[in-house]
Amino acid sequence: MKLDYCYEDHHKDEEVARLQKKMLPEDVAIDCAYLMKSLGDKNRINILYLLTQIDKICASEFSDILQISQPLTSHQLRILKQMDLIKCSKKGKSVYYSLKEKTMKPLVETIIKLSDLI
């Protein structure tokens, strides 16, 4: 279906109403915006990418791998966990992180491919 973005004035209200019906529901748009915002940091993208390559990584290892401070690492992990993108499990005193869903792998791969287009 071809969409014209410029329309004649006498059809404007009808066209606007028709296109508004094609918009995402408000709650879905908000959830998508939060997801995109949570992915808007290179360290968080790297964390997700690493977790697509390795099933689980100890929290303390992320600081060494990413070469960032432990508080910054904790902050990035907390954001990803709040967004329900990763999960953690404890083994003794160590905390391990993994992807919440295996479906995250294609999402991360798609984001990387899209970045090549920019």
Secondary structure, DSSP 4 states (H G I P E B T S, - for coil): ----SS--GGGHHHHHHHHHTTSPPHHHHHHHHHHHHHT-SHHHHHHHHHHHHSS-EEHHHHHHHHT--HHHHHHHHHHHHHTTSEEEEEETTEEEEEES-TTHHHHHHHHHHHHHH-
